[in-house]
Amino acid sequence: MKHYSEHVLHLYVLGAPEVSKSRGAINAHLEKCKGCRSLVERIEGFTAELEGELKREEFQQGDTWGKKSVWQAARFRCLLDGRIHPGR
């Protein structure tokens, strides 16, 4: 069974255009693979936590993050953490 990298699963959760053509195959894989499904759940939790942090930050500092989408902020966070590389 082919497994998807954490990088690809991050993009999948974020709804990134880079994986739009692969969504069907990823969905099918997730139905069968408990490990990848578990990883997606953890990524979704991370994304929800990040969204909460951004909302708190926006509330505390005004509209600093208000014009950025959660996807952009999460991608930036992943770039900082070294999870994805520029240009991907």
Buried (B, 14 or more C-beta within 10 A) or exposed (E): EEEBEBBBBBBBBBEBEEBEEBEEEBEEBBEEBEEBEEBBEEBEEBBEEBEEEBEEBBEEEEEEBEEBEBBEBBBEBBEEEEBBEEEE
